[in-house]
Amino acid sequence: MAQEAALDIRITIPRMPEAQALTPYLRRIDEARYYSNFGPLVREFETRAAAHFALKPASLTTLSSGTAALILALRASAAPPGTLCMMPAWTFSASAHAVREAGLTPFFVDVARESWALTPEIADAALRQAPGKVGAVMPVAPFGAPLDYQDWDAFADETGISVVIDAAAGFDTARPGRAPVALSLHATKVLGVGEGGLLVSRDEELIATARSLSNFGFQHGRNSALAGFNAKLSEYGAAVGLAALDAWPVVRTGYVHLGQACAAALAAIEGVSVMPGFGREWASTTCNVLFERPETAKVMQDLAAVGIESRRWWAEGCHRQEAFLACPRTALEVTEHLAGHTLALPFHLRLRPAQLNHIVISLAASLGSAVDAGTEVAAARTG
């Protein structure tokens, strides 16, 4: 135990393509001398990424970040400026920043206890409490968990309200319908290029509008027909993306197996549960646990004392971020509970079984729960 206590176990170590995997694509850039403006590598990356979602290339566009994808999705959806955008308070601040940049006001509502996500049922009830006109709804796929995408299309049809889905970490789980789905390609995601984003929808006209908006609103040549800005992905970002797609089957398997190993190991601790759905057949880069009691601050301190980094990814909830304190909200019972009872533990493809054992035993000790000190965690294939 003394040897393990000296370990510095980081909360995350991004898994990005290494130099040798990028070389063939970088050589193609050198040969073509094409660096941006929807070059050949970007178009190839878009085609392959669209195929991942079983869609045509016209259903997807690349962007400079996941936040840009959200902003342009809201604008392409024609959400009326000055209206409210209903969104879960249980999310990362980028969601609310995108709402503001699209000219809307965040309207924070609660999430379902069983999924940590905003549902159409919660949204429908919250409409009756809105302090103004709701011009858009932004559900969030928490930490990449699956959502009911068809149900959100039905909600949009029934209410006439634009729906934009923030599935920043959902490359493995997104099943896009008509509602645009924004995904992040940040280095911390299961498929990362460093910094970038995707916008996906079966509404090809919406995607074409978002693509135009990402390129200064150009349509029919160099005519700025729309009020856009520059949010394009470079050829270098696409090179990383193509190399990441080459490795995706192995990387995905690694994350799925590691999630299963972590979920099984943490199940041995009384008073702790993993987030809904974690450790099943989908890939994530975060391992969030829920405590029965509000132990978060103490556990973080105890884990740090033995060399284990932990993090509250969404802190107290987006509604408590200083920039959004004045935004309207409903009662947030579940969000407040999650904010006081959740913690992210180290989770990355360099995590070794001995380190996972150390995390489990240390967490149990912090909570005063008994775990067999001889417990061994099965190794996950991490690729």
KOLPA-893292 format. One record per residue (C-alpha): residue number from 1; residue in one letter; x, y, z. Coordinates in nm, 4 decimals, m for minus. Layout:
N
+-----+------+----------+----------+----------+
! seq ! type !        x !        y !        z !
+-----+------+----------+----------+----------+
! NUM !    A !        X !        Y !        Z !
...
+-----+------+----------+----------+----------+
//
This chain:
383
+-----+------+----------+----------+----------+
! seq ! type !        x !        y !        z !
+-----+------+----------+----------+----------+
!   1 !    M !   0.0000 !   0.0000 !   0.0000 !
!   2 !    A !   0.2871 !   0.2376 !   0.0760 !
!   3 !    Q !   0.4206 !   0.1882 !  m0.2764 !
!   4 !    E !   0.0779 !   0.2582 !  m0.4321 !
!   5 !    A !   0.0305 !   0.5687 !  m0.2167 !
!   6 !    A !   0.3222 !   0.7333 !  m0.3983 !
!   7 !    L !   0.1451 !   0.6991 !  m0.7338 !
!   8 !    D !   0.0148 !   1.0063 !  m0.9084 !
!   9 !    I !  m0.3033 !   0.8723 !  m1.0672 !
!  10 !    R !  m0.4383 !   1.1378 !  m1.2987 !
!  11 !    I !  m0.8085 !   1.1935 !  m1.3550 !
!  12 !    T !  m0.7673 !   1.1727 !  m1.7326 !
!  13 !    I !  m0.4985 !   1.1139 !  m1.9929 !
!  14 !    P !  m0.6315 !   1.1839 !  m2.3441 !
!  15 !    R !  m0.5858 !   0.9103 !  m2.6023 !
!  16 !    M !  m0.4850 !   1.0851 !  m2.9237 !
!  17 !    P !  m0.3237 !   0.9408 !  m3.2400 !
!  18 !    E !   0.0536 !   0.9296 !  m3.2201 !
!  19 !    A !   0.2911 !   1.0882 !  m3.4699 !
!  20 !    Q !   0.3439 !   0.7796 !  m3.6844 !
!  21 !    A !  m0.0316 !   0.7432 !  m3.7369 !
!  22 !    L !  m0.0547 !   1.1041 !  m3.8553 !
!  23 !    T !   0.2379 !   1.0937 !  m4.0980 !
!  24 !    P !   0.0494 !   0.9610 !  m4.4048 !
!  25 !    Y !  m0.2174 !   1.2288 !  m4.3671 !
!  26 !    L !   0.0346 !   1.5085 !  m4.3044 !
!  27 !    R !   0.2180 !   1.4089 !  m4.6215 !
!  28 !    R !  m0.1065 !   1.4446 !  m4.8119 !
!  29 !    I !  m0.1422 !   1.7977 !  m4.6776 !
!  30 !    D !   0.2132 !   1.8778 !  m4.7882 !
!  31 !    E !   0.1436 !   1.7404 !  m5.1345 !
!  32 !    A !  m0.1894 !   1.9186 !  m5.1811 !
!  33 !    R !  m0.0852 !   2.2483 !  m5.0145 !
!  34 !    Y !  m0.4470 !   2.2757 !  m4.8991 !
!  35 !    Y !  m0.4829 !   2.3750 !  m4.5349 !
!  36 !    S !  m0.8380 !   2.4935 !  m4.4658 !
!  37 !    N !  m1.1709 !   2.5878 !  m4.6312 !
!  38 !    F !  m1.3175 !   2.2362 !  m4.6529 !
!  39 !    G !  m1.0116 !   2.0745 !  m4.8059 !
!  40 !    P !  m0.9781 !   1.7136 !  m4.9215 !
!  41 !    L !  m0.8973 !   1.5730 !  m4.5765 !
!  42 !    V !  m1.1906 !   1.7530 !  m4.4164 !
!  43 !    R !  m1.4255 !   1.6166 !  m4.6818 !
!  44 !    E !  m1.2891 !   1.2645 !  m4.6341 !
!  45 !    F !  m1.3215 !   1.2935 !  m4.2568 !
!  46 !    E !  m1.6808 !   1.4146 !  m4.2926 !
!  47 !    T !  m1.7665 !   1.1228 !  m4.5216 !
!  48 !    R !  m1.6204 !   0.8682 !  m4.2819 !
!  49 !    A !  m1.7746 !   1.0335 !  m3.9751 !
!  50 !    A !  m2.1163 !   1.0403 !  m4.1439 !
!  51 !    A !  m2.0818 !   0.6696 !  m4.2233 !
!  52 !    H !  m2.0226 !   0.6081 !  m3.8506 !
!  53 !    F !  m2.3758 !   0.7404 !  m3.7932 !
!  54 !    A !  m2.5122 !   0.5546 !  m4.0997 !
!  55 !    L !  m2.5840 !   0.8883 !  m4.2677 !
!  56 !    K !  m2.4922 !   1.0598 !  m4.5930 !
!  57 !    P !  m2.2112 !   1.3196 !  m4.5893 !
!  58 !    A !  m2.4695 !   1.5957 !  m4.6442 !
!  59 !    S !  m2.6038 !   1.5170 !  m4.2947 !
!  60 !    L !  m2.2830 !   1.6231 !  m4.1204 !
!  61 !    T !  m2.0468 !   1.9179 !  m4.1071 !
!  62 !    T !  m1.7198 !   1.9658 !  m3.9215 !
!  63 !    L !  m1.6585 !   2.2687 !  m3.7013 !
!  64 !    S !  m1.3805 !   2.4268 !  m3.4989 !
!  65 !    S !  m1.5263 !   2.3183 !  m3.1627 !
!  66 !    G !  m1.8245 !   2.1543 !  m3.0007 !
!  67 !    T !  m1.9304 !   2.4945 !  m2.8672 !
!  68 !    A !  m1.9325 !   2.6364 !  m3.2206 !
!  69 !    A !  m2.1475 !   2.3395 !  m3.3239 !
!  70 !    L !  m2.4052 !   2.4312 !  m3.0579 !
!  71 !    I !  m2.4069 !   2.8006 !  m3.1491 !
!  72 !    L !  m2.4543 !   2.7340 !  m3.5198 !
!  73 !    A !  m2.7129 !   2.4616 !  m3.4574 !
!  74 !    L !  m2.9247 !   2.7082 !  m3.2600 !
!  75 !    R !  m2.8872 !   2.9727 !  m3.5290 !
!  76 !    A !  m2.9520 !   2.7308 !  m3.8160 !
!  77 !    S !  m3.2617 !   2.6066 !  m3.6313 !
!  78 !    A !  m3.3983 !   2.9622 !  m3.6418 !
!  79 !    A !  m3.4471 !   2.9816 !  m3.2667 !
!  80 !    P !  m3.5808 !   3.3370 !  m3.2224 !
!  81 !    P !  m3.3159 !   3.5698 !  m3.0737 !
!  82 !    G !  m3.4138 !   3.7092 !  m2.7348 !
!  83 !    T !  m3.6175 !   3.4041 !  m2.6366 !
!  84 !    L !  m3.5405 !   3.1450 !  m2.3724 !
!  85 !    C !  m3.3490 !   2.8264 !  m2.4387 !
!  86 !    M !  m3.4615 !   2.5590 !  m2.1950 !
!  87 !    M !  m3.1654 !   2.3465 !  m2.0860 !
!  88 !    P !  m3.0619 !   2.1265 !  m1.7956 !
!  89 !    A !  m2.8761 !   2.2905 !  m1.5113 !
!  90 !    W !  m2.6789 !   1.9660 !  m1.4838 !
!  91 !    T !  m2.4310 !   2.0335 !  m1.7644 !
!  92 !    F !  m2.0961 !   2.1929 !  m1.8458 !
!  93 !    S !  m2.0845 !   2.5708 !  m1.8825 !
!  94 !    A !  m2.0115 !   2.5490 !  m2.2584 !
!  95 !    S !  m2.3778 !   2.4608 !  m2.3144 !
!  96 !    A !  m2.4967 !   2.7872 !  m2.1600 !
!  97 !    H !  m2.2217 !   2.9936 !  m2.3229 !
!  98 !    A !  m2.3385 !   2.8656 !  m2.6622 !
!  99 !    V !  m2.6968 !   2.9652 !  m2.5816 !
! 100 !    R !  m2.5837 !   3.3171 !  m2.4960 !
! 101 !    E !  m2.3704 !   3.3461 !  m2.8104 !
! 102 !    A !  m2.6690 !   3.2403 !  m3.0203 !
! 103 !    G !  m2.8667 !   3.5351 !  m2.8793 !
! 104 !    L !  m3.0862 !   3.3381 !  m2.6382 !
! 105 !    T !  m3.1152 !   3.3268 !  m2.2593 !
! 106 !    P !  m3.0510 !   3.0046 !  m2.0657 !
! 107 !    F !  m3.3570 !   2.8791 !  m1.8781 !
! 108 !    F !  m3.2372 !   2.6111 !  m1.6360 !
! 109 !    V !  m3.4545 !   2.3111 !  m1.5549 !
! 110 !    D !  m3.4030 !   1.9852 !  m1.3696 !
! 111 !    V !  m3.3063 !   1.6395 !  m1.4915 !
! 112 !    A !  m3.4441 !   1.2910 !  m1.4318 !
! 113 !    R !  m3.2940 !   1.1043 !  m1.1365 !
! 114 !    E !  m3.2789 !   0.7778 !  m1.3312 !
! 115 !    S !  m3.0840 !   0.9193 !  m1.6290 !
! 116 !    W !  m2.9253 !   1.2505 !  m1.5142 !
! 117 !    A !  m3.0723 !   1.3974 !  m1.8343 !
! 118 !    L !  m3.3496 !   1.6362 !  m1.9352 !
! 119 !    T !  m3.6435 !   1.4399 !  m2.0749 !
! 120 !    P !  m3.9328 !   1.5479 !  m2.2996 !
! 121 !    E !  m4.1685 !   1.4957 !  m2.0036 !
! 122 !    I !  m3.9689 !   1.7329 !  m1.7824 !
! 123 !    A !  m3.9422 !   1.9836 !  m2.0668 !
! 124 !    D !  m4.3161 !   1.9713 !  m2.1315 !
! 125 !    A !  m4.3919 !   2.0420 !  m1.7655 !
! 126 !    A !  m4.1317 !   2.3194 !  m1.7497 !
! 127 !    L !  m4.2906 !   2.5002 !  m2.0446 !
! 128 !    R !  m4.5781 !   2.5912 !  m1.8158 !
! 129 !    Q !  m4.3350 !   2.7520 !  m1.5702 !
! 130 !    A !  m4.1310 !   2.9487 !  m1.8229 !
! 131 !    P !  m4.1086 !   3.3224 !  m1.7462 !
! 132 !    G !  m4.1132 !   3.4051 !  m2.1172 !
! 133 !    K !  m4.1253 !   3.2586 !  m2.4663 !
! 134 !    V !  m3.9197 !   2.9403 !  m2.5066 !
! 135 !    G !  m3.7592 !   2.9477 !  m2.8495 !
! 136 !    A !  m3.5440 !   2.6350 !  m2.8163 !
! 137 !    V !  m3.4771 !   2.3334 !  m2.5959 !
! 138 !    M !  m3.1268 !   2.1939 !  m2.5518 !
! 139 !    P !  m3.1166 !   1.8438 !  m2.4004 !
! 140 !    V !  m2.7708 !   1.7249 !  m2.2912 !
! 141 !    A !  m2.6397 !   1.3682 !  m2.3135 !
! 142 !    P !  m2.4657 !   1.3491 !  m1.9722 !
! 143 !    F !  m2.1061 !   1.2356 !  m2.0169 !
! 144 !    G !  m2.1955 !   1.0689 !  m2.3475 !
! 145 !    A !  m2.4850 !   0.8577 !  m2.2200 !
! 146 !    P !  m2.7530 !   0.7563 !  m2.4731 !
! 147 !    L !  m3.0610 !   0.9738 !  m2.5221 !
! 148 !    D !  m3.4015 !   0.9051 !  m2.6768 !
! 149 !    Y !  m3.3354 !   1.0972 !  m2.9972 !
! 150 !    Q !  m3.6654 !   0.9986 !  m3.1622 !
! 151 !    D !  m3.8572 !   1.1224 !  m2.8593 !
! 152 !    W !  m3.6984 !   1.4652 !  m2.8994 !
! 153 !    D !  m3.7995 !   1.4782 !  m3.2652 !
! 154 !    A !  m4.1542 !   1.3990 !  m3.1516 !
! 155 !    F !  m4.1346 !   1.6766 !  m2.8891 !
! 156 !    A !  m4.0295 !   1.9266 !  m3.1571 !
! 157 !    D !  m4.3168 !   1.8170 !  m3.3800 !
! 158 !    E !  m4.5713 !   1.8454 !  m3.1000 !
! 159 !    T !  m4.4575 !   2.1816 !  m2.9606 !
! 160 !    G !  m4.3150 !   2.3561 !  m3.2661 !
! 161 !    I !  m4.0077 !   2.4438 !  m3.0574 !
! 162 !    S !  m3.6593 !   2.3948 !  m3.2007 !
! 163 !    V !  m3.4570 !   2.1198 !  m3.0339 !
! 164 !    V !  m3.0763 !   2.1192 !  m3.0413 !
! 165 !    I !  m2.9042 !   1.8286 !  m2.8677 !
! 166 !    D !  m2.5749 !   1.8726 !  m2.6853 !
! 167 !    A !  m2.4094 !   1.5311 !  m2.7110 !
! 168 !    A !  m2.0571 !   1.6639 !  m2.6670 !
! 169 !    A !  m1.9211 !   1.3318 !  m2.5396 !
! 170 !    G !  m2.1634 !   1.1141 !  m2.7367 !
! 171 !    F !  m1.9700 !   1.0061 !  m3.0468 !
! 172 !    D !  m2.0328 !   0.6408 !  m2.9575 !
! 173 !    T !  m2.3982 !   0.6751 !  m2.8582 !
! 174 !    A !  m2.5552 !   0.9473 !  m3.0745 !
! 175 !    R !  m2.8330 !   0.8314 !  m3.3066 !
! 176 !    P !  m2.9242 !   1.1596 !  m3.4768 !
! 177 !    G !  m3.2676 !   1.2273 !  m3.6137 !
! 178 !    R !  m3.3873 !   1.5636 !  m3.7449 !
! 179 !    A !  m3.2890 !   1.7600 !  m3.4344 !
! 180 !    P !  m2.9272 !   1.8702 !  m3.4825 !
! 181 !    V !  m2.6777 !   1.6927 !  m3.2592 !
! 182 !    A !  m2.3584 !   1.8751 !  m3.1600 !
! 183 !    L !  m2.0541 !   1.6659 !  m3.0732 !
! 184 !    S !  m1.7157 !   1.7687 !  m2.9403 !
! 185 !    L !  m1.3860 !   1.6451 !  m3.0829 !
! 186 !    H !  m1.1885 !   1.7821 !  m2.7888 !
! 187 !    A !  m0.8862 !   1.5785 !  m2.6834 !
! 188 !    T !  m1.0739 !   1.4543 !  m2.3754 !
! 189 !    K !  m1.3479 !   1.2864 !  m2.5797 !
! 190 !    V !  m1.3564 !   0.9261 !  m2.7050 !
! 191 !    L !  m1.2756 !   1.0510 !  m3.0550 !
! 192 !    G !  m1.0640 !   1.3628 !  m3.0357 !
! 193 !    V !  m0.8684 !   1.5814 !  m3.2760 !
! 194 !    G !  m0.7417 !   1.8219 !  m3.0094 !
! 195 !    E !  m1.0119 !   2.0824 !  m3.0661 !
! 196 !    G !  m1.3035 !   2.0464 !  m3.3064 !
! 197 !    G !  m1.6687 !   1.9581 !  m3.3415 !
! 198 !    L !  m1.9325 !   1.7855 !  m3.5500 !
! 199 !    L !  m2.2908 !   1.8826 !  m3.6227 !
! 200 !    V !  m2.5133 !   1.5974 !  m3.7398 !
! 201 !    S !  m2.8770 !   1.5894 !  m3.8506 !
! 202 !    R !  m3.1010 !   1.4131 !  m4.0998 !
! 203 !    D !  m3.2193 !   1.7636 !  m4.1933 !
! 204 !    E !  m2.9684 !   1.8264 !  m4.4723 !
! 205 !    E !  m3.0911 !   2.1820 !  m4.5303 !
! 206 !    L !  m3.0148 !   2.2705 !  m4.1686 !
! 207 !    I !  m2.6650 !   2.1227 !  m4.2009 !
! 208 !    A !  m2.6063 !   2.3221 !  m4.5204 !
! 209 !    T !  m2.7102 !   2.6404 !  m4.3391 !
! 210 !    A !  m2.4794 !   2.5664 !  m4.0455 !
! 211 !    R !  m2.1943 !   2.4941 !  m4.2861 !
! 212 !    S !  m2.2497 !   2.8294 !  m4.4565 !
! 213 !    L !  m2.2624 !   3.0060 !  m4.1195 !
! 214 !    S !  m1.9283 !   2.8473 !  m4.0274 !
! 215 !    N !  m1.7688 !   3.0056 !  m4.3350 !
! 216 !    F !  m1.8703 !   3.3746 !  m4.3010 !
! 217 !    G !  m2.2183 !   3.3003 !  m4.4317 !
! 218 !    F !  m2.0842 !   3.2466 !  m4.7824 !
! 219 !    Q !  m2.3351 !   3.1136 !  m5.0354 !
! 220 !    H !  m2.2987 !   3.1050 !  m5.4138 !
! 221 !    G !  m1.9326 !   3.1925 !  m5.4117 !
! 222 !    R !  m1.7970 !   3.4610 !  m5.1835 !
! 223 !    N !  m2.1256 !   3.6337 !  m5.1144 !
! 224 !    S !  m2.1977 !   3.6606 !  m4.7404 !
! 225 !    A !  m2.5682 !   3.5873 !  m4.7668 !
! 226 !    L !  m2.5915 !   3.5017 !  m4.3954 !
! 227 !    A !  m2.4378 !   3.6662 !  m4.0888 !
! 228 !    G !  m2.1823 !   3.3983 !  m4.0055 !
! 229 !    F !  m1.8267 !   3.3751 !  m3.8747 !
! 230 !    N !  m1.5232 !   3.1497 !  m3.9086 !
! 231 !    A !  m1.5765 !   2.8125 !  m3.7375 !
! 232 !    K !  m1.4127 !   2.5734 !  m3.9841 !
! 233 !    L !  m1.2000 !   2.2710 !  m3.9020 !
! 234 !    S !  m0.8511 !   2.2829 !  m4.0550 !
! 235 !    E !  m0.6905 !   2.0123 !  m4.2669 !
! 236 !    Y !  m0.4580 !   1.9406 !  m3.9744 !
! 237 !    G !  m0.7554 !   1.8758 !  m3.7472 !
! 238 !    A !  m0.9019 !   1.6478 !  m4.0113 !
! 239 !    A !  m0.5709 !   1.4600 !  m4.0348 !
! 240 !    V !  m0.5899 !   1.3833 !  m3.6633 !
! 241 !    G !  m0.9565 !   1.2906 !  m3.7026 !
! 242 !    L !  m0.8842 !   1.0452 !  m3.9832 !
! 243 !    A !  m0.6085 !   0.8800 !  m3.7803 !
! 244 !    A !  m0.8454 !   0.8636 !  m3.4822 !
! 245 !    L !  m1.1113 !   0.6953 !  m3.6961 !
! 246 !    D !  m0.8505 !   0.4417 !  m3.8121 !
! 247 !    A !  m0.7934 !   0.3457 !  m3.4470 !
! 248 !    W !  m1.1565 !   0.3812 !  m3.3358 !
! 249 !    P !  m1.2514 !   0.0086 !  m3.3173 !
! 250 !    V !  m0.9587 !  m0.0663 !  m3.0850 !
! 251 !    V !  m0.9989 !   0.2509 !  m2.8789 !
! 252 !    R !  m1.3714 !   0.1964 !  m2.8383 !
! 253 !    T !  m1.3154 !  m0.1603 !  m2.7190 !
! 254 !    G !  m1.0623 !  m0.0335 !  m2.4674 !
! 255 !    Y !  m1.3003 !   0.2226 !  m2.3187 !
! 256 !    V !  m1.5905 !  m0.0229 !  m2.3054 !
! 257 !    H !  m1.3837 !  m0.2925 !  m2.1331 !
! 258 !    L !  m1.2323 !  m0.0429 !  m1.8906 !
! 259 !    G !  m1.5784 !   0.0898 !  m1.8053 !
! 260 !    Q !  m1.7009 !  m0.2595 !  m1.7351 !
! 261 !    A !  m1.3987 !  m0.3304 !  m1.5132 !
! 262 !    C !  m1.4461 !  m0.0055 !  m1.3197 !
! 263 !    A !  m1.8196 !  m0.0587 !  m1.2727 !
! 264 !    A !  m1.7626 !  m0.4117 !  m1.1464 !
! 265 !    A !  m1.4895 !  m0.3024 !  m0.9054 !
! 266 !    L !  m1.6853 !  m0.0071 !  m0.7657 !
! 267 !    A !  m1.9912 !  m0.2259 !  m0.7094 !
! 268 !    A !  m1.8025 !  m0.3784 !  m0.4164 !
! 269 !    I !  m1.8253 !  m0.0517 !  m0.2193 !
! 270 !    E !  m2.1377 !   0.0052 !  m0.0136 !
! 271 !    G !  m2.2951 !   0.3469 !  m0.0585 !
! 272 !    V !  m2.1457 !   0.4066 !  m0.4047 !
! 273 !    S !  m2.2993 !   0.3618 !  m0.7498 !
! 274 !    V !  m2.1778 !   0.4523 !  m1.0957 !
! 275 !    M !  m2.3799 !   0.6907 !  m1.3132 !
! 276 !    P !  m2.6785 !   0.5343 !  m1.4926 !
! 277 !    G !  m2.5711 !   0.3127 !  m1.7823 !
! 278 !    F !  m2.1979 !   0.3392 !  m1.7189 !
! 279 !    G !  m2.0076 !   0.0150 !  m1.7718 !
! 280 !    R !  m2.2454 !  m0.1197 !  m2.0344 !
! 281 !    E !  m2.1900 !  m0.1380 !  m2.4090 !
! 282 !    W !  m2.0957 !   0.2244 !  m2.4784 !
! 283 !    A !  m1.7695 !   0.4142 !  m2.4593 !
! 284 !    S !  m1.7051 !   0.7074 !  m2.2290 !
! 285 !    T !  m1.3965 !   0.8898 !  m2.1049 !
! 286 !    T !  m1.5323 !   0.9704 !  m1.7587 !
! 287 !    C !  m1.6232 !   0.7565 !  m1.4587 !
! 288 !    N !  m1.8686 !   0.9408 !  m1.2342 !
! 289 !    V !  m1.9878 !   0.7897 !  m0.9092 !
! 290 !    L !  m2.2825 !   0.8833 !  m0.6896 !
! 291 !    F !  m2.2564 !   0.8698 !  m0.3100 !
! 292 !    E !  m2.5531 !   0.7943 !  m0.0860 !
! 293 !    R !  m2.4323 !   1.0654 !   0.1491 !
! 294 !    P !  m2.2814 !   1.4057 !   0.0537 !
! 295 !    E !  m1.9234 !   1.2853 !   0.0933 !
! 296 !    T !  m1.7678 !   1.4585 !  m0.2083 !
! 297 !    A !  m1.5379 !   1.7139 !  m0.0428 !
! 298 !    K !  m1.4018 !   1.4654 !   0.2108 !
! 299 !    V !  m1.3462 !   1.1952 !  m0.0500 !
! 300 !    M !  m1.1586 !   1.4347 !  m0.2792 !
! 301 !    Q !  m0.9292 !   1.5313 !   0.0068 !
! 302 !    D !  m0.8709 !   1.1714 !   0.1139 !
! 303 !    L !  m0.7974 !   1.0529 !  m0.2402 !
! 304 !    A !  m0.5569 !   1.3394 !  m0.3044 !
! 305 !    A !  m0.3680 !   1.2443 !   0.0121 !
! 306 !    V !  m0.2870 !   0.9042 !  m0.1425 !
! 307 !    G !  m0.2001 !   1.0341 !  m0.4887 !
! 308 !    I !  m0.5373 !   0.9973 !  m0.6616 !
! 309 !    E !  m0.6796 !   1.2884 !  m0.8600 !
! 310 !    S !  m1.0567 !   1.3334 !  m0.8718 !
! 311 !    R !  m1.2829 !   1.6047 !  m1.0079 !
! 312 !    R !  m1.6327 !   1.7442 !  m0.9944 !
! 313 !    W !  m1.6733 !   1.7805 !  m1.3695 !
! 314 !    W !  m1.9914 !   1.9895 !  m1.3499 !
! 315 !    A !  m1.9257 !   2.1389 !  m1.0056 !
! 316 !    E !  m2.2436 !   2.2750 !  m0.8444 !
! 317 !    G !  m2.4341 !   2.2802 !  m1.1726 !
! 318 !    C !  m2.4300 !   2.5310 !  m1.4555 !
! 319 !    H !  m2.6876 !   2.7516 !  m1.2837 !
! 320 !    R !  m2.4372 !   2.8274 !  m1.0065 !
! 321 !    Q !  m2.1629 !   2.9441 !  m1.2433 !
! 322 !    E !  m2.1079 !   3.3165 !  m1.1866 !
! 323 !    A !  m2.1879 !   3.4084 !  m1.5467 !
! 324 !    F !  m2.5347 !   3.2522 !  m1.5229 !
! 325 !    L !  m2.6557 !   3.3351 !  m1.1723 !
! 326 !    A !  m2.9200 !   3.5739 !  m1.3032 !
! 327 !    C !  m3.0717 !   3.3269 !  m1.5512 !
! 328 !    P !  m3.4234 !   3.1978 !  m1.4817 !
! 329 !    R !  m3.4701 !   2.8484 !  m1.3451 !
! 330 !    T !  m3.7230 !   2.6044 !  m1.2092 !
! 331 !    A !  m3.6825 !   2.3985 !  m0.8926 !
! 332 !    L !  m3.3649 !   2.1892 !  m0.9299 !
! 333 !    E !  m3.3976 !   1.9155 !  m0.6693 !
! 334 !    V !  m3.2225 !   1.6392 !  m0.8641 !
! 335 !    T !  m2.9515 !   1.8717 !  m0.9946 !
! 336 !    E !  m2.8729 !   1.9942 !  m0.6430 !
! 337 !    H !  m2.8559 !   1.6347 !  m0.5205 !
! 338 !    L !  m2.6190 !   1.5340 !  m0.7997 !
! 339 !    A !  m2.4018 !   1.8398 !  m0.7396 !
! 340 !    G !  m2.3514 !   1.7415 !  m0.3764 !
! 341 !    H !  m2.3155 !   1.3670 !  m0.4227 !
! 342 !    T !  m2.1160 !   1.2981 !  m0.7421 !
! 343 !    L !  m1.7463 !   1.2717 !  m0.8124 !
! 344 !    A !  m1.5388 !   1.1696 !  m1.1146 !
! 345 !    L !  m1.2633 !   0.9155 !  m1.0564 !
! 346 !    P !  m0.9545 !   0.8503 !  m1.2732 !
! 347 !    F !  m1.0532 !   0.6899 !  m1.6014 !
! 348 !    H !  m0.8240 !   0.6595 !  m1.9014 !
! 349 !    L !  m0.6676 !   0.3934 !  m2.1190 !
! 350 !    R !  m0.3376 !   0.4006 !  m1.9293 !
! 351 !    L !  m0.5086 !   0.3060 !  m1.6027 !
! 352 !    R !  m0.3560 !  m0.0181 !  m1.4776 !
! 353 !    P !  m0.5372 !  m0.2849 !  m1.2724 !
! 354 !    A !  m0.3140 !  m0.2153 !  m0.9708 !
! 355 !    Q !  m0.4074 !   0.1514 !  m0.9866 !
! 356 !    L !  m0.7762 !   0.0692 !  m1.0119 !
! 357 !    N !  m0.7428 !  m0.1528 !  m0.7064 !
! 358 !    H !  m0.5745 !   0.1342 !  m0.5255 !
! 359 !    I !  m0.8609 !   0.3685 !  m0.6187 !
! 360 !    V !  m1.1281 !   0.1230 !  m0.5030 !
! 361 !    I !  m0.9591 !   0.0438 !  m0.1712 !
! 362 !    S !  m0.8832 !   0.4112 !  m0.1019 !
! 363 !    L !  m1.2386 !   0.5171 !  m0.1862 !
! 364 !    A !  m1.3800 !   0.2499 !   0.0429 !
! 365 !    A !  m1.1477 !   0.3606 !   0.3227 !
! 366 !    S !  m1.2577 !   0.7228 !   0.2818 !
! 367 !    L !  m1.6233 !   0.6193 !   0.3070 !
! 368 !    G !  m1.5638 !   0.3797 !   0.5935 !
! 369 !    S !  m1.6818 !   0.0861 !   0.3819 !
! 370 !    A !  m1.5251 !  m0.2571 !   0.3978 !
! 371 !    V !  m1.3594 !  m0.3972 !   0.0850 !
! 372 !    D !  m1.1474 !  m0.7079 !   0.0738 !
! 373 !    A !  m0.7888 !  m0.5823 !   0.0581 !
! 374 !    G !  m0.7085 !  m0.8792 !  m0.1635 !
! 375 !    T !  m0.9607 !  m0.7782 !  m0.4267 !
! 376 !    E !  m0.8114 !  m0.7915 !  m0.7741 !
! 377 !    V !  m0.9539 !  m0.6010 !  m1.0681 !
! 378 !    A !  m0.9589 !  m0.7696 !  m1.4063 !
! 379 !    A !  m0.7354 !  m0.5992 !  m1.6599 !
! 380 !    A !  m0.9078 !  m0.4202 !  m1.9433 !
! 381 !    R !  m0.7695 !  m0.4224 !  m2.2960 !
! 382 !    T !  m0.6923 !  m0.0602 !  m2.3531 !
! 383 !    G !  m0.5514 !  m0.0604 !  m2.7061 !
+-----+------+----------+----------+----------+
//
